[in-house]
């Protein structure tokens, strides 16, 4: 039986690529924090996840205590961020929010790497038969 990496790895490689691109977008937002009229951007991760799910599978909360899943780059909608406080020069970058989003994305990127690593470890165990 041949191993098909696309089915074995699931959506993890696509999630990793999206997290990488999101890091670039968030870093660009931070780099342009002092640029007049610069508009902060972000991606809609939820739209990509919905497109990547197999047909008939949906993500739904079955209990009120479950975590709400987060909301076109690599299939994601590239959207403008609405600022909490409007800058006088028209810039919508809020450094503290962008730093928090960047840190959150870095943790999620690491998690995606760990998922892929564990899947490869499982495949190697299956191949070796140990």
N, C-alpha and C positions, 0 to 999 in steps of 0.2 A: 504494500500500500504506500503510495507516494505521499510525501508531506507537502501540503499546500500552505505556504506561509501567509497568504492573504486571509485564509480562514483561521489559521492557527493564532495569528496575532490580533485578529478582530479590528477594532477601530483605533487601537493604541498608536500605530504609526501616524495616522491622520491627526489624532489629538496632539501628538508630539510636534508635528509640523505646524499645526495651528498655534500651539503655545509658543513656538519659536517666533512665528510671525507677529504674534501679539506682543511679545517682548520687544520686538523692533518698533512697533507702533507706539507702545508706552514709553520707550526710550526716546523716540522722536518727540513725543509730547513734552517730556521733561527737558529735552535739549532746547525746545522752543518756548520755554516758560516766559521768557522776556521779549518774545517777538510780537510786536503789535499786530492785532487782528488774526493771530494764529488760533485755529479752532482745534481743540483736543478731539482725538478720534479713538475709537475702540471697536472691537469686533463682537458680533453677536454669536457667541459660542453655541447657544441653544439651537440656532437654526442649522448649524453644521451637524450637531449631534443628531437632530431629527432626520436629516438627510442620510446619515450614515447607519442608522438603525435598520435592521432587516425588516421587511414588510410583515405586518401583523404584530410587531413588538412596539409597545409604547411605554414611555416613562410617565407614570402617574403616581401621585401621592396616595397611599392607602390609609394613612394615619396622619392626624394633624401635627404630630411631633416629628414627622419625617422632614428632612431638609428639602427646601424648595430648590430645584435645579436652576443654575444660573442662566441668564438670557444670552462686499463679497470679495472675502479673501479666503482662498481655499474653500470656497463654498459658503463663507460666512458673510453676513452683511456688515460692511464697514460703516459705522455710524458716528455721528458727532455726539460728544458728551455735553449735557446741560450743566452749566456751572451752578454752584450753590451761591456764590458771590460773583457778580459781574465785575470785570476789570474795566477801568476807565479807558484803556487803550484797545478794548475789543478782544483781548486774549481770554480764552476760556480755560486755560490750563490752571489747575489748582494743584500746586506741587505736592502737598501732603496727601491728596487723594491719589495722584498718579504714582507716588512712591508706594502707597499701600497696595494699589492694584498691581504694580510691578512685582512687589514682594509676594503677593498672593499667587501671581502667575508663575513665579520662580518655584514656589513650593509645588504647584500643580504640575509643572514641567518635570520636576524631580520624581513626583509620584508616577507620571507616565513612563519615565525611564525605568523605574522599579517594576512596573507592571510588565513592560517588555522583557526586562531581564528575567523575571520569574517565569514568563512564558517560554523563553529560550532555555532556561534551566530545566523546565518540565519536558521540553522536546528532546533535550540532550539525554535526560534520564530515560526517556522512552526509546531513544535510538540505542543507547548503551545496554538497556535492559537491566539496570541495577536499581 
